[in-house]
Amino acid sequence: MDKKNFYELTYIINPVLEENQTKETVEKYNNFLKENEATIDQVDEWGIRELAYEINNKKSGYYVNVHFEANGDVIAKLERTMRIDDNIMRNLAIKFDSKMKRHYELKKKGEAPDIFAKKESEEE
C-alpha cells in the first residue's frame, strides 16, 4: 500500500444553487474521498464569499476547504471529477510537506505562532 499524504483541498461551488444542492455537492465530494480510502480530517464550509475576479459571470461563490489524508492517485481522480462538474467553479489541491503539516496540527491546537504579530522592538 502506498504511503498516504496530507492534502488541503479548496473548491468554489456555484452560488446560484439552492441550499440543499450546495449541501449535496459538499457531501458528494466528502463521499468521493471516503470511497477512495481517504481519511477526512476537517471540512470547513466558509460560505458565500466575493470573488477577486468574475468567474463565468459570477461575482461570488460558496467556498469549501477540506483537509484529508489520501494516496496520491486519488488527487488526479478528484480533480478530473471536479473539472467536469458544472457546479464546481474552481478547485485547488495542495500537498502538505512536513512543516505545513506540523503548523496545521499546532493551529488546530491553538498553539501555532502568530507570524503576523509585531515583535516588541517593532512596536516602539
The first five atom37 places (N, CA, C, CB, O) and aatype in JSON, in Angstrom:
{
  "aatype": [12, 3, 11, 11, 2, 13, 18, 6, 10, 16, 18, 9, 9, 2, 14, 19, 10, 6, 6, 2, 5, 16, 11, 6, 16, 19, 6, 11, 18, 2, 2, 13, 10, 11, 6, 2, 6, 0, 16, 9, 3, 5, 19, 3, 6, 17, 7, 9, 1, 6, 10, 0, 18, 6, 9, 2, 2, 11, 11, 15, 7, 18, 18, 19, 2, 19, 8, 13, 6, 0, 2, 7, 3, 19, 9, 0, 11, 10, 6, 1, 16, 12, 1, 9, 3, 3, 2, 9, 12, 1, 2, 10, 0, 9, 11, 13, 3, 15, 11, 12, 11, 1, 8, 18, 6, 10, 11, 11, 11, 7, 6, 0, 14, 3, 9, 13, 0, 11, 11, 6, 15, 6, 6, 6],
  "atom_mask": [
    [1, 1, 1, 1, 1],
    [1, 1, 1, 1, 1],
    [1, 1, 1, 1, 1],
    [1, 1, 1, 1, 1],
    [1, 1, 1, 1, 1],
    [1, 1, 1, 1, 1],
    [1, 1, 1, 1, 1],
    [1, 1, 1, 1, 1],
    [1, 1, 1, 1, 1],
    [1, 1, 1, 1, 1],
    [1, 1, 1, 1, 1],
    [1, 1, 1, 1, 1],
    [1, 1, 1, 1, 1],
    [1, 1, 1, 1, 1],
    [1, 1, 1, 1, 1],
    [1, 1, 1, 1, 1],
    [1, 1, 1, 1, 1],
    [1, 1, 1, 1, 1],
    [1, 1, 1, 1, 1],
    [1, 1, 1, 1, 1],
    [1, 1, 1, 1, 1],
    [1, 1, 1, 1, 1],
    [1, 1, 1, 1, 1],
    [1, 1, 1, 1, 1],
    [1, 1, 1, 1, 1],
    [1, 1, 1, 1, 1],
    [1, 1, 1, 1, 1],
    [1, 1, 1, 1, 1],
    [1, 1, 1, 1, 1],
    [1, 1, 1, 1, 1],
    [1, 1, 1, 1, 1],
    [1, 1, 1, 1, 1],
    [1, 1, 1, 1, 1],
    [1, 1, 1, 1, 1],
    [1, 1, 1, 1, 1],
    [1, 1, 1, 1, 1],
    [1, 1, 1, 1, 1],
    [1, 1, 1, 1, 1],
    [1, 1, 1, 1, 1],
    [1, 1, 1, 1, 1],
    [1, 1, 1, 1, 1],
    [1, 1, 1, 1, 1],
    [1, 1, 1, 1, 1],
    [1, 1, 1, 1, 1],
    [1, 1, 1, 1, 1],
    [1, 1, 1, 1, 1],
    [1, 1, 1, 0, 1],
    [1, 1, 1, 1, 1],
    [1, 1, 1, 1, 1],
    [1, 1, 1, 1, 1],
    [1, 1, 1, 1, 1],
    [1, 1, 1, 1, 1],
    [1, 1, 1, 1, 1],
    [1, 1, 1, 1, 1],
    [1, 1, 1, 1, 1],
    [1, 1, 1, 1, 1],
    [1, 1, 1, 1, 1],
    [1, 1, 1, 1, 1],
    [1, 1, 1, 1, 1],
    [1, 1, 1, 1, 1],
    [1, 1, 1, 0, 1],
    [1, 1, 1, 1, 1],
    [1, 1, 1, 1, 1],
    [1, 1, 1, 1, 1],
    [1, 1, 1, 1, 1],
    [1, 1, 1, 1, 1],
    [1, 1, 1, 1, 1],
    [1, 1, 1, 1, 1],
    [1, 1, 1, 1, 1],
    [1, 1, 1, 1, 1],
    [1, 1, 1, 1, 1],
    [1, 1, 1, 0, 1],
    [1, 1, 1, 1, 1],
    [1, 1, 1, 1, 1],
    [1, 1, 1, 1, 1],
    [1, 1, 1, 1, 1],
    [1, 1, 1, 1, 1],
    [1, 1, 1, 1, 1],
    [1, 1, 1, 1, 1],
    [1, 1, 1, 1, 1],
    [1, 1, 1, 1, 1],
    [1, 1, 1, 1, 1],
    [1, 1, 1, 1, 1],
    [1, 1, 1, 1, 1],
    [1, 1, 1, 1, 1],
    [1, 1, 1, 1, 1],
    [1, 1, 1, 1, 1],
    [1, 1, 1, 1, 1],
    [1, 1, 1, 1, 1],
    [1, 1, 1, 1, 1],
    [1, 1, 1, 1, 1],
    [1, 1, 1, 1, 1],
    [1, 1, 1, 1, 1],
    [1, 1, 1, 1, 1],
    [1, 1, 1, 1, 1],
    [1, 1, 1, 1, 1],
    [1, 1, 1, 1, 1],
    [1, 1, 1, 1, 1],
    [1, 1, 1, 1, 1],
    [1, 1, 1, 1, 1],
    [1, 1, 1, 1, 1],
    [1, 1, 1, 1, 1],
    [1, 1, 1, 1, 1],
    [1, 1, 1, 1, 1],
    [1, 1, 1, 1, 1],
    [1, 1, 1, 1, 1],
    [1, 1, 1, 1, 1],
    [1, 1, 1, 1, 1],
    [1, 1, 1, 1, 1],
    [1, 1, 1, 0, 1],
    [1, 1, 1, 1, 1],
    [1, 1, 1, 1, 1],
    [1, 1, 1, 1, 1],
    [1, 1, 1, 1, 1],
    [1, 1, 1, 1, 1],
    [1, 1, 1, 1, 1],
    [1, 1, 1, 1, 1],
    [1, 1, 1, 1, 1],
    [1, 1, 1, 1, 1],
    [1, 1, 1, 1, 1],
    [1, 1, 1, 1, 1],
    [1, 1, 1, 1, 1],
    [1, 1, 1, 1, 1],
    [1, 1, 1, 1, 1]
  ],
  "atom_positions": [
    [[0.84, -1.19, 0.0], [0.0, 0.0, 0.0], [0.88, 1.25, 0.0], [-0.96, 0.0, 1.23], [1.89, 1.32, 0.71]],
    [[0.49, 2.22, -0.79], [1.26, 3.46, -0.89], [1.13, 4.26, 0.4], [0.79, 4.29, -2.08], [0.17, 4.13, 1.15]],
    [[2.14, 5.09, 0.62], [2.13, 6.0, 1.76], [1.09, 7.09, 1.5], [3.55, 6.61, 2.02], [1.04, 7.65, 0.4]],
    [[0.29, 7.39, 2.5], [-0.7, 8.45, 2.35], [-0.07, 9.8, 2.63], [-1.9, 8.21, 3.27], [0.76, 9.93, 3.53]],
    [[-0.48, 10.79, 1.87], [-0.02, 12.16, 2.04], [-1.15, 12.99, 2.6], [0.5, 12.75, 0.72], [-2.32, 12.61, 2.5]],
    [[-0.81, 14.14, 3.18], [-1.82, 15.04, 3.73], [-2.06, 16.16, 2.72], [-1.37, 15.62, 5.12], [-1.11, 16.74, 2.19]],
    [[-3.33, 16.46, 2.46], [-3.7, 17.46, 1.45], [-4.69, 18.46, 2.01], [-4.3, 16.77, 0.22], [-5.41, 18.2, 2.97]],
    [[-4.71, 19.63, 1.37], [-5.73, 20.63, 1.6], [-6.41, 20.88, 0.26], [-5.13, 21.96, 2.22], [-5.74, 21.16, -0.74]],
    [[-7.72, 20.76, 0.24], [-8.5, 20.99, -0.97], [-9.43, 22.17, -0.73], [-9.3, 19.72, -1.39], [-10.19, 22.17, 0.23]],
    [[-9.36, 23.15, -1.59], [-10.29, 24.28, -1.53], [-11.03, 24.3, -2.86], [-9.55, 25.65, -1.25], [-10.42, 24.26, -3.93]],
    [[-12.35, 24.38, -2.78], [-13.12, 24.47, -4.01], [-14.27, 25.46, -3.85], [-13.65, 23.1, -4.42], [-14.74, 25.73, -2.75]],
    [[-14.7, 25.99, -5.0], [-15.74, 27.01, -5.03], [-16.94, 26.43, -5.77], [-15.24, 28.33, -5.71], [-16.84, 25.98, -6.91]],
    [[-18.08, 26.45, -5.1], [-19.33, 25.95, -5.67], [-20.13, 27.13, -6.22], [-20.16, 25.14, -4.61], [-20.13, 28.22, -5.64]],
    [[-20.81, 26.9, -7.33], [-21.66, 27.91, -7.95], [-22.65, 28.46, -6.92], [-22.41, 27.31, -9.17], [-23.37, 27.68, -6.3]],
    [[-22.7, 29.78, -6.72], [-23.55, 30.36, -5.66], [-25.04, 30.38, -5.99], [-23.09, 31.75, -5.39], [-25.85, 30.65, -5.1]],
    [[-25.43, 30.11, -7.23], [-26.85, 30.17, -7.59], [-27.6, 28.89, -7.24], [-27.0, 30.45, -9.06], [-28.81, 28.82, -7.43]],
    [[-26.89, 27.88, -6.74], [-27.55, 26.63, -6.36], [-28.4, 26.84, -5.11], [-26.5, 25.53, -6.11], [-28.12, 27.71, -4.28]],
    [[-29.44, 26.04, -4.99], [-30.24, 26.04, -3.77], [-29.39, 25.5, -2.63], [-31.55, 25.18, -3.95], [-28.39, 24.83, -2.87]],
    [[-29.78, 25.81, -1.4], [-29.0, 25.37, -0.23], [-28.84, 23.86, -0.19], [-29.67, 25.86, 1.05], [-27.76, 23.35, 0.12]],
    [[-29.92, 23.12, -0.5], [-29.83, 21.66, -0.46], [-28.91, 21.13, -1.56], [-31.22, 21.03, -0.6], [-28.24, 20.11, -1.36]],
    [[-28.86, 21.78, -2.72], [-27.96, 21.37, -3.8], [-26.5, 21.61, -3.41], [-28.29, 22.14, -5.11], [-25.62, 20.81, -3.73]],
    [[-26.25, 22.71, -2.71], [-24.91, 23.01, -2.23], [-24.47, 21.95, -1.22], [-24.84, 24.42, -1.6], [-23.35, 21.45, -1.3]],
    [[-25.34, 21.62, -0.29], [-25.03, 20.59, 0.72], [-24.78, 19.24, 0.05], [-26.17, 20.47, 1.76], [-23.89, 18.5, 0.45]],
    [[-25.59, 18.91, -0.97], [-25.4, 17.65, -1.71], [-24.05, 17.62, -2.41], [-26.54, 17.46, -2.74], [-23.4, 16.58, -2.46]],
    [[-23.63, 18.76, -2.96], [-22.34, 18.83, -3.65], [-21.19, 18.62, -2.66], [-22.19, 20.19, -4.36], [-20.25, 17.89, -2.95]],
    [[-21.28, 19.25, -1.5], [-20.24, 19.07, -0.47], [-20.21, 17.61, -0.04], [-20.51, 20.0, 0.75], [-19.13, 17.02, 0.09]],
    [[-21.38, 17.03, 0.19], [-21.46, 15.63, 0.62], [-20.95, 14.7, -0.47], [-22.92, 15.27, 0.98], [-20.32, 13.68, -0.17]],
    [[-21.21, 15.04, -1.73], [-20.73, 14.23, -2.86], [-19.21, 14.09, -2.84], [-21.19, 14.85, -4.2], [-18.69, 12.99, -3.02]],
    [[-18.51, 15.2, -2.61], [-17.05, 15.15, -2.63], [-16.48, 14.56, -1.33], [-16.49, 16.54, -2.85], [-15.41, 13.95, -1.36]],
    [[-17.17, 14.74, -0.22], [-16.74, 14.06, 1.01], [-16.86, 12.55, 0.83], [-17.59, 14.54, 2.23], [-15.96, 11.81, 1.22]],
    [[-17.97, 12.1, 0.24], [-18.16, 10.67, -0.03], [-17.15, 10.15, -1.04], [-19.57, 10.41, -0.53], [-16.64, 9.03, -0.91]],
    [[-16.85, 10.96, -2.05], [-15.85, 10.57, -3.05], [-14.52, 10.26, -2.37], [-15.67, 11.69, -4.11], [-13.88, 9.26, -2.66]],
    [[-14.11, 11.14, -1.46], [-12.86, 10.93, -0.75], [-12.91, 9.67, 0.11], [-12.54, 12.14, 0.13], [-11.96, 8.88, 0.1]],
    [[-13.99, 9.49, 0.83], [-14.13, 8.3, 1.69], [-14.13, 7.01, 0.87], [-15.43, 8.39, 2.52], [-13.51, 6.02, 1.27]],
    [[-14.81, 7.02, -0.27], [-14.86, 5.83, -1.14], [-13.49, 5.49, -1.72], [-15.86, 6.06, -2.28], [-13.23, 4.34, -2.07]],
    [[-12.62, 6.49, -1.82], [-11.28, 6.29, -2.34], [-10.24, 6.18, -1.21], [-10.9, 7.44, -3.28], [-9.07, 6.5, -1.38]],
    [[-10.72, 5.72, -0.06], [-9.88, 5.41, 1.1], [-9.12, 6.6, 1.66], [-8.9, 4.35, 0.73], [-8.05, 6.44, 2.24]],
    [[-9.68, 7.78, 1.51], [-9.09, 8.97, 2.12], [-9.66, 9.12, 3.53], [-9.36, 10.25, 1.27], [-10.79, 8.7, 3.81]],
    [[-8.87, 9.71, 4.39], [-9.31, 9.99, 5.75], [-9.49, 11.5, 5.87], [-8.28, 9.45, 6.82], [-8.52, 12.26, 5.83]],
    [[-10.74, 11.94, 6.03], [-11.03, 13.37, 6.13], [-10.76, 13.82, 7.56], [-12.5, 13.68, 5.72], [-11.28, 13.25, 8.52]],
    [[-9.94, 14.85, 7.68], [-9.6, 15.4, 8.99], [-10.57, 16.53, 9.36], [-8.15, 15.92, 9.01], [-11.04, 16.61, 10.49]],
    [[-10.86, 17.4, 8.39], [-11.7, 18.55, 8.68], [-12.35, 19.06, 7.4], [-10.87, 19.67, 9.35], [-11.7, 19.14, 6.35]],
    [[-13.63, 19.4, 7.49], [-14.35, 20.05, 6.39], [-14.82, 21.39, 6.92], [-15.56, 19.17, 5.86], [-15.57, 21.45, 7.9]],
    [[-14.39, 22.45, 6.29], [-14.72, 23.79, 6.74], [-15.46, 24.51, 5.61], [-13.45, 24.58, 7.17], [-14.86, 24.83, 4.58]],
    [[-16.73, 24.76, 5.81], [-17.52, 25.48, 4.81], [-17.48, 26.97, 5.15], [-19.0, 24.96, 4.75], [-18.02, 27.39, 6.18]],
    [[-16.84, 27.74, 4.29], [-16.69, 29.17, 4.54], [-17.93, 29.96, 4.11], [-15.48, 29.7, 3.8], [-18.11, 31.1, 4.54]],
    [[-18.77, 29.36, 3.29], [-19.97, 30.04, 2.83], [-19.72, 30.88, 1.59], [0.0, 0.0, 0.0], [-18.68, 30.75, 0.93]],
    [[-20.67, 31.73, 1.29], [-20.58, 32.56, 0.08], [-19.65, 33.74, 0.35], [-21.98, 33.07, -0.36], [-19.82, 34.49, 1.3]],
    [[-18.66, 33.87, -0.53], [-17.68, 34.95, -0.44], [-17.58, 35.63, -1.81], [-16.29, 34.43, 0.02], [-17.83, 35.02, -2.85]],
    [[-17.2, 36.89, -1.78], [-16.98, 37.62, -3.02], [-15.68, 37.15, -3.66], [-16.94, 39.15, -2.76], [-14.69, 36.93, -2.97]],
    [[-15.69, 36.99, -4.97], [-14.51, 36.57, -5.72], [-13.63, 37.77, -6.04], [-14.92, 35.85, -7.02], [-14.11, 38.9, -6.14]],
    [[-12.34, 37.54, -6.19], [-11.41, 38.6, -6.57], [-11.66, 39.06, -8.01], [-9.95, 38.12, -6.41], [-11.44, 40.22, -8.36]],
    [[-12.14, 38.12, -8.83], [-12.48, 38.44, -10.22], [-13.64, 37.54, -10.62], [-11.24, 38.25, -11.18], [-13.85, 36.48, -10.02]],
    [[-14.39, 37.95, -11.63], [-15.54, 37.18, -12.07], [-15.12, 35.85, -12.68], [-16.36, 37.97, -13.07], [-14.13, 35.76, -13.41]],
    [[-15.9, 34.82, -12.37], [-15.73, 33.5, -12.97], [-17.08, 33.13, -13.57], [-15.22, 32.42, -11.92], [-18.07, 33.04, -12.84]],
    [[-17.13, 32.93, -14.86], [-18.38, 32.59, -15.56], [-19.5, 33.59, -15.23], [-18.82, 31.16, -15.2], [-20.64, 33.2, -14.96]],
    [[-19.15, 34.87, -15.25], [-20.08, 35.97, -14.96], [-20.64, 35.93, -13.54], [-21.22, 35.94, -15.93], [-21.69, 36.51, -13.29]],
    [[-19.96, 35.28, -12.62], [-20.37, 35.22, -11.21], [-19.38, 36.05, -10.4], [-20.43, 33.73, -10.68], [-18.17, 35.99, -10.62]],
    [[-19.91, 36.83, -9.45], [-19.06, 37.67, -8.62], [-18.83, 37.08, -7.23], [-19.67, 39.04, -8.48], [-18.07, 37.63, -6.44]],
    [[-19.48, 35.94, -6.94], [-19.29, 35.3, -5.64], [-19.35, 33.78, -5.83], [-20.37, 35.77, -4.62], [-19.71, 33.29, -6.9]],
    [[-18.98, 33.06, -4.77], [-19.01, 31.61, -4.81], [-19.05, 31.05, -3.4], [0.0, 0.0, 0.0], [-18.7, 31.75, -2.44]],
    [[-19.49, 29.81, -3.27], [-19.57, 29.14, -1.98], [-18.28, 28.36, -1.78], [-20.83, 28.2, -1.9], [-18.01, 27.39, -2.49]],
    [[-17.48, 28.78, -0.81], [-16.15, 28.2, -0.58], [-16.22, 27.03, 0.41], [-15.18, 29.26, -0.06], [-16.92, 27.09, 1.41]],
    [[-15.46, 25.97, 0.09], [-15.32, 24.8, 0.97], [-13.84, 24.45, 1.04], [-16.17, 23.58, 0.45], [-13.14, 24.43, 0.03]],
    [[-13.37, 24.18, 2.26], [-11.97, 23.83, 2.49], [-11.95, 22.49, 3.22], [-11.23, 24.94, 3.32], [-12.59, 22.33, 4.25]],
    [[-11.2, 21.52, 2.67], [-11.15, 20.17, 3.24], [-9.69, 19.78, 3.47], [-11.85, 19.14, 2.3], [-8.85, 19.94, 2.58]],
    [[-9.4, 19.26, 4.66], [-8.09, 18.69, 4.96], [-8.27, 17.18, 5.05], [-7.48, 19.27, 6.29], [-9.17, 16.7, 5.75]],
    [[-7.42, 16.44, 4.35], [-7.57, 14.98, 4.33], [-6.25, 14.29, 4.04], [-8.61, 14.57, 3.29], [-5.29, 14.91, 3.57]],
    [[-6.22, 13.0, 4.32], [-5.06, 12.17, 4.06], [-5.47, 11.13, 3.02], [-4.52, 11.49, 5.37], [-6.5, 10.47, 3.17]],
    [[-4.66, 10.99, 1.96], [-5.02, 10.06, 0.88], [-3.78, 9.67, 0.08], [-6.07, 10.69, -0.05], [-2.72, 10.28, 0.21]],
    [[-3.94, 8.64, -0.73], [-2.9, 8.25, -1.68], [-2.88, 9.27, -2.81], [-3.13, 6.8, -2.23], [-3.89, 9.9, -3.11]],
    [[-1.72, 9.43, -3.44], [-1.56, 10.42, -4.49], [-2.45, 10.21, -5.7], [0.0, 0.0, 0.0], [-2.83, 11.19, -6.35]],
    [[-2.8, 8.96, -6.03], [-3.62, 8.71, -7.22], [-5.05, 9.22, -7.06], [-3.64, 7.22, -7.52], [-5.75, 9.4, -8.05]],
    [[-5.48, 9.46, -5.84], [-6.83, 9.97, -5.59], [-6.97, 11.4, -6.11], [-7.17, 9.91, -4.08], [-8.04, 11.8, -6.57]],
    [[-5.9, 12.17, -6.03], [-5.95, 13.58, -6.42], [-6.29, 13.74, -7.9], [-4.61, 14.26, -6.11], [-7.1, 14.59, -8.26]],
    [[-5.68, 12.95, -8.75], [-5.97, 13.03, -10.19], [-7.43, 12.71, -10.47], [-5.06, 12.07, -10.98], [-8.07, 13.4, -11.26]],
    [[-7.97, 11.68, -9.82], [-9.38, 11.32, -10.0], [-10.29, 12.44, -9.5], [-9.71, 10.01, -9.26], [-11.28, 12.79, -10.14]],
    [[-9.93, 12.99, -8.33], [-10.74, 14.05, -7.72], [-10.76, 15.29, -8.62], [-10.19, 14.42, -6.33], [-11.82, 15.85, -8.88]],
    [[-9.6, 15.7, -9.09], [-9.53, 16.89, -9.93], [-10.28, 16.7, -11.24], [-8.08, 17.25, -10.22], [-10.92, 17.63, -11.72]],
    [[-10.21, 15.51, -11.83], [-10.94, 15.25, -13.06], [-12.45, 15.32, -12.81], [-10.56, 13.88, -13.63], [-13.19, 15.91, -13.59]],
    [[-12.9, 14.72, -11.73], [-14.32, 14.73, -11.38], [-14.8, 16.16, -11.16], [-14.58, 13.88, -10.13], [-15.9, 16.52, -11.6]],
    [[-14.01, 16.96, -10.49], [-14.4, 18.36, -10.22], [-14.39, 19.19, -11.5], [-13.47, 18.99, -9.18], [-15.22, 20.08, -11.68]],
    [[-13.44, 18.9, -12.38], [-13.32, 19.67, -13.63], [-14.56, 19.51, -14.5], [-12.08, 19.24, -14.41], [-14.96, 20.46, -15.19]],
    [[-15.18, 18.32, -14.5], [-16.35, 18.1, -15.35], [-17.67, 18.37, -14.64], [-16.34, 16.68, -15.86], [-18.73, 18.25, -15.25]],
    [[-17.62, 18.74, -13.37], [-18.83, 19.06, -12.6], [-19.18, 20.53, -12.82], [-18.63, 18.76, -11.08], [-18.39, 21.42, -12.47]],
    [[-20.35, 20.8, -13.39], [-20.77, 22.18, -13.68], [-20.99, 23.0, -12.41], [-22.03, 22.17, -14.5], [-20.98, 24.23, -12.48]],
    [[-21.2, 22.36, -11.27], [-21.43, 23.08, -10.02], [-20.14, 23.6, -9.39], [-22.14, 22.19, -9.03], [-20.19, 24.47, -8.52]],
    [[-18.99, 23.08, -9.8], [-17.69, 23.49, -9.26], [-17.08, 24.54, -10.18], [-16.73, 22.27, -9.08], [-16.84, 24.27, -11.36]],
    [[-16.84, 25.73, -9.63], [-16.28, 26.82, -10.43], [-14.75, 26.76, -10.48], [-16.73, 28.16, -9.86], [-14.17, 27.01, -11.54]],
    [[-14.11, 26.45, -9.36], [-12.66, 26.32, -9.28], [-12.31, 25.34, -8.16], [-11.98, 27.72, -9.04], [-13.1, 25.13, -7.24]],
    [[-11.11, 24.75, -8.26], [-10.63, 23.9, -7.17], [-9.11, 23.92, -7.16], [-11.16, 22.45, -7.32], [-8.46, 24.14, -8.18]],
    [[-8.57, 23.68, -5.98], [-7.12, 23.64, -5.82], [-6.79, 22.66, -4.69], [-6.55, 25.05, -5.52], [-7.28, 22.8, -3.57]],
    [[-5.95, 21.68, -5.0], [-5.5, 20.72, -4.0], [-4.0, 20.95, -3.77], [-5.78, 19.24, -4.47], [-3.22, 21.05, -4.72]],
    [[-3.61, 21.03, -2.52], [-2.23, 21.27, -2.14], [-1.74, 20.12, -1.27], [-2.07, 22.62, -1.4], [-2.4, 19.74, -0.3]],
    [[-0.59, 19.58, -1.61], [0.03, 18.53, -0.8], [0.88, 19.2, 0.28], [0.91, 17.56, -1.68], [1.73, 20.03, -0.02]],
    [[0.65, 18.83, 1.54], [1.4, 19.41, 2.65], [2.74, 18.72, 2.81], [0.59, 19.32, 3.96], [2.83, 17.49, 2.72]],
    [[3.78, 19.5, 3.04], [5.06, 18.91, 3.44], [5.07, 18.82, 4.96], [6.28, 19.75, 2.91], [4.08, 19.17, 5.6]],
    [[6.15, 18.35, 5.55], [6.18, 18.12, 7.0], [6.0, 19.41, 7.8], [7.48, 17.45, 7.39], [5.34, 19.4, 8.84]],
    [[6.59, 20.53, 7.34], [6.44, 21.8, 8.05], [4.99, 22.29, 8.01], [7.36, 22.87, 7.44], [4.46, 22.76, 9.01]],
    [[4.38, 22.18, 6.84], [2.98, 22.62, 6.71], [2.07, 21.77, 7.59], [2.52, 22.54, 5.23], [1.16, 22.29, 8.23]],
    [[2.31, 20.48, 7.62], [1.52, 19.56, 8.44], [1.68, 19.89, 9.92], [1.93, 18.09, 8.18], [0.7, 19.92, 10.67]],
    [[2.92, 20.14, 10.35], [3.19, 20.49, 11.75], [2.49, 21.8, 12.12], [4.72, 20.61, 12.0], [1.88, 21.9, 13.19]],
    [[2.56, 22.8, 11.25], [1.9, 24.08, 11.51], [0.37, 23.88, 11.59], [2.26, 25.11, 10.41], [-0.29, 24.48, 12.44]],
    [[-0.17, 23.06, 10.7], [-1.61, 22.78, 10.71], [-2.02, 22.14, 12.04], [-1.99, 21.85, 9.52], [-3.03, 22.52, 12.63]],
    [[-1.24, 21.17, 12.5], [-1.54, 20.5, 13.77], [-1.47, 21.48, 14.94], [-0.56, 19.33, 14.01], [-2.32, 21.45, 15.83]],
    [[-0.46, 22.35, 14.95], [-0.35, 23.36, 16.01], [-1.52, 24.34, 15.96], [0.98, 24.12, 15.9], [-2.04, 24.75, 17.0]],
    [[-1.92, 24.71, 14.76], [-3.03, 25.64, 14.59], [-4.33, 25.04, 15.11], [-3.18, 26.03, 13.11], [-5.13, 25.74, 15.72]],
    [[-4.53, 23.74, 14.88], [-5.73, 23.06, 15.39], [-5.76, 23.08, 16.91], [-5.78, 21.62, 14.88], [-6.83, 23.18, 17.52]],
    [[-4.59, 22.98, 17.53], [-4.49, 23.0, 18.99], [-4.5, 24.42, 19.55], [-3.23, 22.28, 19.45], [-4.59, 24.61, 20.77]],
    [[-4.42, 25.41, 18.67], [-4.37, 26.8, 19.11], [-2.99, 27.21, 19.59], [0.0, 0.0, 0.0], [-2.85, 28.19, 20.32]],
    [[-1.96, 26.48, 19.19], [-0.6, 26.74, 19.64], [0.31, 27.27, 18.54], [-0.01, 25.49, 20.21], [1.51, 27.44, 18.76]],
    [[-0.23, 27.53, 17.37], [0.6, 28.0, 16.25], [1.06, 29.42, 16.51], [-0.18, 27.92, 14.9], [0.28, 30.25, 16.99]],
    [[2.31, 29.72, 16.2], [2.8, 31.09, 16.4], [2.12, 32.03, 15.42], [4.33, 31.15, 16.24], [1.86, 31.67, 14.27]],
    [[1.85, 33.22, 15.87], [1.25, 34.24, 15.0], [2.37, 34.89, 14.21], [0.44, 35.3, 15.83], [3.11, 35.73, 14.74]],
    [[2.49, 34.52, 12.96], [3.6, 35.02, 12.14], [3.43, 36.5, 11.78], [3.72, 34.2, 10.86], [4.38, 37.13, 11.3]],
    [[2.25, 37.04, 12.0], [1.99, 38.44, 11.67], [2.04, 39.34, 12.9], [0.66, 38.57, 10.99], [1.85, 40.55, 12.79]],
    [[2.28, 38.76, 14.07], [2.35, 39.56, 15.28], [3.6, 40.43, 15.25], [2.34, 38.65, 16.54], [4.66, 40.0, 14.8]],
    [[3.47, 41.64, 15.74], [4.62, 42.54, 15.78], [5.52, 42.13, 16.93], [4.18, 44.02, 15.93], [5.06, 41.76, 18.01]],
    [[6.8, 42.21, 16.68], [7.77, 41.96, 17.74], [7.82, 43.19, 18.63], [9.17, 41.64, 17.15], [7.5, 44.3, 18.2]],
    [[8.21, 43.0, 19.87], [8.27, 44.11, 20.82], [9.11, 45.26, 20.31], [8.8, 43.65, 22.14], [8.77, 46.42, 20.52]],
    [[10.22, 44.96, 19.63], [11.11, 46.0, 19.13], [10.44, 46.81, 18.0], [12.42, 45.39, 18.64], [10.78, 47.98, 17.8]],
    [[9.51, 46.2, 17.27], [8.82, 46.88, 16.17], [7.72, 47.8, 16.67], [8.24, 45.87, 15.2], [7.36, 48.76, 15.99]],
    [[7.18, 47.52, 17.85], [6.05, 48.29, 18.36], [6.49, 49.67, 18.84], [5.37, 47.53, 19.51], [5.68, 50.6, 18.86]],
    [[7.73, 49.82, 19.21], [8.21, 51.11, 19.76], [8.53, 52.11, 18.73], [9.4, 50.9, 20.61], [8.94, 53.23, 19.06]]
  ]
}
